[in-house]
């Protein structure tokens, strides 16, 4: 069962999509799955969504109906990521409606709705039912740990390099190496920050874009801010050497 108008595939969206105009806040049912083939305890409905001029905070929701009469929902009301709310405008992006039914029998029915509190247009791509997905201690936790480990190693390396630059500059040693390392850090930081902006714009998880933005900002700003001081330090040491040579 569905509501709205079906659009043919295009170059931008090589799949059929469902166009839904903004409503009055009442749920618009776009799909009903009777007796879904679910064997695992965690499952999700995923797909692609695009929207234009959505007023307020709209969302996708999935109602899970169980044999005992219980009904429970999942909603995309997050600020970022695949569970981000429908607000304003967005290009095609991934969404997910997960549910953890641990300890319960498989659901007998799944109902997917779109709720728009005001005006706006939503385009919904084909839906996919994913069975036996990892829980909070699965893929998400592994991602957080992996990103944390990478961030820790990268931060440690940057810190060691910064300390080496500071020691060499204070002693007036390896001027060429210090200059190249400072510029390289600034360039690397700029690239990391740009990657963080791209990840944020594509609704990547917090654990992905935040370290890139933070490390990129610090690694770009700090070396550029210290570069004039480092240059003056080398000039002072060179001037002292010239004076010592003249006195000698």
N, C-alpha and C positions, 0 to 999 in steps of 0.2 A: 504494500500500500504506500502511495506517495502523494505528495501535493506539490504544485508548481508546474513549471514547463520544462521539458527535456530539450537540451541543446545538443546539436551535433558536434563531433570533435573539431578542433581548430588547430592551427599551428602552435598556438600557445598552450592549449590543453588538448593533447592527442587522445582524448577519451570523452565519452558522453558525460554531460553534467546536468545537474538539476538546478534551475533558477528559481529562487524564492524571494518574493517581495516582502518588505517589512510589514509587520502586522501590529496588533494592539497589545502584544505581550502574551497572548495565548500560545501554547505550544502548537507547532505545525508538525504533524507526523510525516516523516520522510521515508521510514522503513520499519517493517515489522518482520521479525524472524521467529517463526513458530518452531518449537522443538529444535533449538540450535544444537549442532553436533559438537558439544563441549564435553571434554573428558577431564581437563585439568581444573585446578581450583582457582586459577587466575586467567582471565581472558580480557579481550579488548576489541572494540570496533575502531578501525583506523581508516584514514582516507585523506583526501586533499580538499581544501576549502579556500575560497576566495570571496572577498566582500568589498562593497563600495558604499561609502556614506552611511554607515550604520550608526544611528543615534543611540546614546546610552550604552549599556553593557549587555550585548546579546550573548548567547551561548548555545552550544550543542549539548544535548543530554541523552543518556541512555538509561532506560528503566529496565531492570532485571526482575522478572516475575518468577517466583519459586513455587514448587508444588504445595507447600503449606499455606499459600496465600500471601506470603510476604512480598513486598515490592520495594526495591531500593534503586537509587539513581546515582549516576556519575555525571558531572557537568564540567564543561571547559570554562572555568572562571578564574584561571591563573593569569598572572601578569606577563609571563614569558613562557616559551616552550610550546610543545604540542598540545598542552591543555590551556592555552591562552584564550581569553575571552574574545568575542567578536565585537570589535569597536573601531569606528573610523573606517579606514580602507586598508586592504592588504592584497598583495599578489598571492598566487597559489602557494600554499604552505601545508605542511603535514599537520594533522590533528590526531588525537587518540582519546578514546573514552574507555579507560580501564576499570576493572572491577575485581575485587578479591572476595571470592566466595568460599574461603577456607572454612571447613566444618559444615558446609551446606550441600545439599544435593544439586546437581546441575539445574540451571534455570529451564523453565518450560517455554519462556517467551522473552524476546528482547525487543524493545521499542525505542527507536531513535527519533528524537524531535529536534527542531530548531526553534529557539525562542528569541524574538526580536522585540524589544520594548517600544521601538519607534520606527521611523522610516529607515530604509536601507535595502540593499539587495545582496543576497548571499548566493554563491554558486558552489554546489557540492558535487565532488567527484564520486566515482564508484566506491562503495564501502567494502571493507574486508573484515571478516571475523577472524581474529587471531587467538588461538587456544594455547593454554599452558605458558603464558608469558612469565618472565622473571618478576619477582616481587621487589620490594624496597631493598632487600639484601642481595638482589641479583644484579642485573645489568646496571641499574642506576648506582648502586653502591660500588660496583666495580669501576664504573666510570669516575666517580668521585675519588676513589682511592688512586686510580691511575693518574688522573689530572693532578691530584695533590702530590703524588710522588714526582711527577715531571716538574711541577712548579717548584717543589723543594730543591730538586737537583739543579734546575736552571737558576733559581735564586742563589744557591750556594756557589755555583760557578761564577755568576755575575759578581757576587760579593767578594770572592777571592780575587777576581780580576781587578775589581775596584780597589781592593787593598793594595795589590801589587802596583797599580798605577799611582796610588798615593805615596807609597814608599819610594818608588823610583823618581817621582816628580820632586819630592822633598829633598832628595839627594842630588838632583840634577843629572840623573843617569838615564840612559836609553831614551833620549828625547824622541827619536823617530818611532820607536815601539809605542811609547805613551800616546803620541799623537794619533797613530793609526788605530790603536786600541780604543781610544776615546771616540773617534769618529765611527768606528765599527759598532760600538755599543749604541751610539745614537741612531745609526741606521737600523740596527737590529730591533731596537726599541720601537722605532717608527713602524716597521713592518709588523711587529707583534701587536701594536695598538690598532693598526689598520685591520689585521685579521680579527681582532676582538670586535671591532665595529661591524665587520661583515657577519661574524657569528651572531651578534646581537640582532642585526637586521633580519637574519634568517631564522630567528627564534630558536637558536641553539640553547642547550641547558646552561643554567647559571654557572655550573662547574667548568664549562668550556670557555665562555666569553669573559667572565670576570677576571681570572688569572691573566689572560692575554691583555686586557685593558689595564690592569694594575701594574703588571711587570713592564708592559710596553710604555706606559706613562712615566714610571720612575726611571727606567733605563734610558729614556729619551731626554727627560728634563734634567736629571742630575749631571750627566756628563757634559751637556751643553752649558749648564750653569757653572760648572767647575772649570771649563776650558779656559776662560780668561785668567783665572787664578793660576792655573798650571802654566800658561804662557808667560805670565809675569814672573813666576818662580824661576823658570829657565832663563829668562832675560836677566834677572838679578844675579843668578849664579854665574852666567856668562860674563856679566859686567865685573864681578869680583875677580874672576880669573884674568880678565884683561888688565885690571888694576894691579893684580899681583904680578903679572908678567911685566908690566911697565916698571914696577918698583924693583923687580929683580934685575 
